[in-house]
Amino acid sequence: MKMKTKNMTTLPLRKSIGRSPVRRGFLSTALLSALLGVMALPSAWATGNPSASGHANLTINGGLQTYSFSAVQHRNGSVSGQLTLDSRGQDVIIQGDVTCLVINGNEAIIGGIITHVTPNSDPSWFYLLGQPFVLRVVDNGEGAPDPVDLVSDVTILDCSSGPFLALLPIEAGNINVNP
């Protein structure tokens, strides 16, 4: 069986699309700008969300403890963040995921679950893994005329216990609470 062939003419690509190079460039630029604008939305949304972050040094029982934390409440109400407590006096570093943030004015209660423990060689610290933690902080402003910021010790309790934790003035660092 012999196949029939048809003579077909193919238009040049530029004419078949019907767009000039200038128009294609304009559309590409518009598409790129729109894409970059959408990518910037999450960071724009985050600027108005309640958050607390900071770094604080305290001497407790003769040993330096350093607290570093960040917590943000997202638009859907969920909370995320991290806490690291470096207790040089006890030679242990405790890290946790933040799941609770309660802000009242310049005060924040930050809570979550301990996820990592780096002990000095004493395995008894590992009981902390999976335990809840809570930290209470107060942001008293910036600079010399303002009182020093306050922080509690990290305690193995849930977030509801936060308001009852005793506060101590930080020796160094800065705390920011954004309602």
C-alpha positions, 0 to 999 in steps of 0.5 A: 500500500502506497502512502499519500503525502501532502505538501505542507507549509510551516510558518516561521515560529515568530509568525505562528506565535504572532508576538514580536520579540519586544512583546515577548520580552515584556510578557517575560518581565511581567511574569518574572515580576509576578513570580517574585512578588508571590515569593515575597508574600510569606515574609511580608505576612510574617512581619505583622505576626506576634513573635518573641526572640532573643538571647540572654545570659544568666548565672544560676547556681554559679554557672553561666546559662545562655538562652537563645530563642525565637517563636512566631505565631503564624496566620493560621494560629500555629506556633513555630520556633526554636529554643537552645539552652547552653548550661556551662555550669552543668555542661549540657546543651538543651534544644527544643521546638517551640509550639506555644507562644502567649504574649501579653503586652511586653511579656511572652510565655514560650513553650514546647518540647525538648528535642535534643540533649547534648550531655557532658557524658552523664546519660541521666540528662537524656530523660529530658528528651520529649519533655515539655519546657516553658520559658517566661521573658519580659522585653523592657525596651532598648538602651540605657534609660530602659530597665533591663530585660527579664527571663526565667529559667527554662522549666520542665512544665507545660506552657500553662505554668509560664505566668508563675515562673520567677523572673531574673534580670538578664546579665547580657543579651536582648529580648524582643517581644512583638505583640 
